[in-house]
């Protein structure tokens, strides 16, 4: 393990969190074990009670998980990280461990479809209410607060319209009302944006996306202050079992090593494609934070270092025309995942946001003609040719 000296993000992404066994391996080892052996009964009792640090059982302690968690916490600027089986289990874990029946969430209306389903469906069964507001309007956040509000939740940029919210200003409002601010940083990752340094209390990740970077494994993560998340979240995982596997943790840990170079490359290509789509006669609108006509362009450039890899665009026509564009692509993969080296495409209205009502979709700007493109690392000109062929057809 490297010293606690403050390094640059690229160095931390490669060096932080590494632990070597007595074999002194250079690449970190895999610890594929369900349990750990104790030297004696007393040590076992102390480990199980939490009075002594150390590995107990891979449902909530494992060296591969610890390495991934330490590295991601370092990159995000948080004190501690707790890993989970998926991004959705990370969101569920935060809600179930930090909220009680009668508590309320104020959330941006432009959320990932599964997150909305979790808030409006599952959490209501436990007496937790969610109010949806316009994330880019600070007055909306304030008007959504009641005496029962305990949490703000937002994505920035949002999925799929890349709406950008002012983390610093929302944080000030949250703190003035003793409300926790939770930010989903999936689209930017700490390579492009650090919500904790802007005032967020908790950062959520679907590690399945850019943290892995190659579409290989599922994973989630929660980063924040130790006193806020460590005991509640570890207790939740220990009892509920929504745990990241050691193998997946190792894959994600290694994926972080190339995070910065990948995110910079995704962003560079995405900007070129967004600018190109703006000129295409078959495209009605393009949504990308680094475009001058994006509603929050100045804010995005103030709190992000680049625009990210997600470009959403609306084709002229409706669902049938959008589906034709998707079906005519030769290179781009039709899949709802994102953050891959391979460019992926999906029709949000019938996939990621398909379980929402038509009213909810339209209120969130998810029209029938909207397409989400997650720009990968292929040659930009090849992607443009593929898109041009599909749009022209």
N, C-alpha and C positions, 0 to 999 in steps of 0.2 A: 504494500500500500504506500502511495506517495505521501509526502508530508502535507500539512495543512496550509502551506504557502498558497497564496492566491495566484492561480494560473489563468491563462486565456481559455476561452471556451473550447477551442480545438484540443488543447492539451488536456484539459479536464475530461473531455469526452473520451479520451484514449487512456488516461492514466488513473483517474479517480476511481476509488472503489475496488481496485484490483487486490486480490488476496492470493498468495501462493501457498501451496501445501509444502510439506517437507521435501517433496521431489523437486521443488524450485522450478516448476514449469514456467515458460514465458507466456504462452497463451493460457488464459484461465481455465481451470479444470471444470468438468461437469460433475455435480454431486447428485447423482440419480439414486436417492435413497428416501424411503418413506420415514425412517426414524433414525435416532442417534443413540449410541451406547453411553451409559454413565459409568463412572468409575466405582460408584457405590450408591447405596440407597439414599443416603443423605444428600448427595449431589443431585440425584433424580428429584427428590422432594423440593430442593431449593430452585431447581430449574423450572419445575412445573408451577411453583408458586410465584415465580418471577423475582424472587429475592436474589437470584444469582443469574448473571447474563450467560447466554450460551444457547446452543441448538437443542431443541426438544423434539419437534415433530414437524415434518415438512408441510403440514397444513398451515403452519404460521411461522415457522423458522427454517431457513435453509441457506447455506452459504451463497448459492447463486442468486437467490432473491435479495439477500443482503447487499451483494455487490451491485446489482442493478439499482436497488433503491438508493444506495449511497451516491452512485454516479449521477442519477437523475436529480436527486435533491441538490447536488452541487451545481448542476447545470441550470436549474431553475432558481437558484438563490434561496432555497428553502432549508429549514433545519432538518426535516425528516421526510421520508417518502414511505408510503405503504403501497405495495403492489397487489393487484387483483387479477382475476381470471380474464377480465375483459373491460373495455371502457364503460359499458353499461353496468357492470358489477361495481365499478368504482363509484359511479353516480349513486347507485342504490346504497352502497356502503356508507357514503357521506350522509345521505338522507336518513337512513335507518339508525345510524349511530349518533347523529347530532341533533335530530329533531324528535319531537314527542307529539302525541295526538293533540290536536288543537293548534299546533304551530302552522305558520303560513310561509310560503315561498313567493317571492316576486321574481318572475323570470321573463326573459326576452321572448317575444312571440315567435321570432325566427330561430327556432331550435331544430336540431336533428329530430326526425320523426319519432324514433324510438324513445328519445328523451321525453318528448311530449306525451307519448303513450304511458311512460313510467309515471310521470307526474300526475297526469289527468286520470289515469286508470288505477294503477296499483297503489300509489300513495294515498289516494282518497279513501281506500279501504281501511287505512290506518289513521284516518282522521286528519290528514295533512292536506291543506288546500293550497292551490297554486293560482296566482293571478298573473296573467300575461300582459306585458306592456311593450311599447316601442323602445328598443334598446338604445337607440341613438338620441332619445329625448329624455334629458335629466328630470324634467318636470313629471314625466310619466312614472319614473322610478319613485319619486317622492310621493306622488298621489297614490301609488299602489301600497304604501306602507300603512299597516294598522298596528294596534298594540300587540297583535299576535305574530307579526312578521319577525322571523328569525334568520332568514337566509335570502340573499340575492343570488340568482344563477344566470349566467350568460355565456354565450359563445362569441368570441371575436377573433377573427372574422367568423360570421355565421355560416351555417350549412343550409342551403347551397348558395345563397345570394351574396355572400361575403360582406354583409353589413358589419360595420366597425363601431364598437362602443367605446366610450371614453373611460378607461379603467380607473384612472387617477381620480376623476371627478365622482364617479359612482362609488369609489372607495371612501371618499370623504363623506358622502351622504350616508353610506352604510355605517361607518364608524360613529357618526353623530347620533344614530338611532340604535347602536349596539346590535347591529345586524352583521352576520358573516357574509363576505363576498366570495363566491365560488366562480372561478373562470375556467371554462373549457378551452384549453390552449392547443387543441388537436391540430388545427390548420397551420399554425405558425411554429409550434414547438419552441423550446428555449433558444434555438438557433436564431430565431427571428424576433421573438418577443418574450419578455419576462414579466408576467402579470404580478408576481409577488413584489418585485421591485417598484411596481407602480401602485401598490397598495392592496392587492388581493390577499385574502386570508388563506385561500386554498386554490390549488391548480389541479385540474382533472385532465387525464390523458386517456385516449384510446391508443394504447401503445401498439395496437394492431396496425396502425397507419404508419406515419412517418418515422416513429421511433424504431420500428423494425425496418421499414424502408423497402422490403422486397416481397411483401404479401405472404409471409411464411407462417406466422403464428399469431394466436390471440393473446391479448394482454391489456391490462389497465393499470393506472397509477394515480395516487393522490399525494400531493406535495404541499407542505405548509409548516406552520409552527408546531413544535413538539407538543406543547401543552394542549393545543387545539385538537390534533388528530391522532397522536400516537396511541394512547390508551384506548380511546373509544373504537378506533378502527381495528387495532389488533384484536381487541375483545370480540368485535363483530366477526372478523375472519376466523378466529379460533372457534367460534360457535357455529357460524353459518357456512363456513367452508368454501367461500367464493375465492379460492386461492390460485395464484399464478403457479404453474408447474415449474420445477427446476429447469427443465430443458427449455421451455419458453423464455424463462428469465435469462438464461445464458444467451439465447439467440438475440433477445432484445438488448442485452448488455453489449454484445458485440456490434449490434446495429448502431448504437449510439456513437461508435468510433468514427463513423463517416457522416454523422448527422449534418454538420455544418456545410460540408462540401456538397452534399446532396440537396439541402434546402436552398442553397445559393443557386445551384444549377436548375432546380425545379422552378425557382422564381424567375430566373433569367429567361427560360424558355416560355413560361406562362405569360410573361409580359409581351413577348414577341407575338405569341399566338392571339392574345387578347387584342392587341393593336391591329393585327391582320384581320381578325373577325369583325372588328369595327367597320372595316371597309367592304365587307362582303355584302352583295346585294340581297342575299337570301336571309340575312341576319337582322332581326328587329332590334335587339338590345344585347349589350355585353356587360357583365358584372365582374369587375376585378379592381381591387383597392388601389392599384398603382396607375390606373387610368385617370386622366385629368377630369373626366366627367363623372367619376364615382362620387356619390354624395358625401362620403367621409374621406376623401383623398388626402386632405391635409392632416387630418387626425391620424390616419393610417401611417403616413410618413413620419409622424411625430413619435408614435409608440411602437412601430415595427421597423426592422432594418431592411425588409424587402416584402414583396407582395404575396409570397407564397405560391403554391402550385395549383390552386383551384381557380378555374375560369368557368363561370356559368354564362350561358347565352340563350336567348330566346329566338327561335326561328319563326319566320313568317308563316302563319297557319296555326294549326292546333296539334293535338296528339298524333294524328296520322302522319303529318309532315315530320314531326320530331322523330317518330319511330322510323320513318324511311331514312332519315339522315343517319341514325344509329345503325340501322341494318345494312347500309351501303358502305360502311367503313371496312377497310381491309386490314389495317394494322392495329387500330385501337381496340382494346378489349372491352366487351360489354359486360361489366360487373359493377356492383354497387360499392366495392371496396375502393379505397383511395390511399395515396401515400406510397405507391409502388414505383419501382423503376420503370415499369410498363405503364403507358398512358391508358387510363380507363375512362369509360363513359357510361352514364346512366340517365334515365328519365325519372327525375325525382317524384313527379306526380303519381307514378304507378309503381315505384319501388321504395326508396328510402322514406318517402312521405305518403305512401299509398294507403296506410291505415288511418290517416286523418280524414275527417269529413271534407267534402268539397269546399264548404264555407271556411274551415280552418286553413285549408291549403291556399285558397285565394287571398285570405286575409294576410297570410305570410308571404304572398307574392309568388307562390308556386303555381304558375300557369301551365296549361296543357302543352304549350310550346317550349317550355323551359328544359334545357339540357345542362347537366353538370359534367364538366371535363376536368379530370385530374391529370395534369400534364406530367408525363414521366421524363425519362432521360434519353429518349431517342433523339435522332437528328431532327431539328425543328422543321427543316424544309420537307422532310418525309411526312411529318405530321400535318403540315399545311397542305401538302398534295393530297393526302388521304381525306382530310376534312373538305377540301375543295371538291374532290370527286363526289363525296357523299352529299354535300350541299347542292351541287349542280344537278345531280341525279334527282 
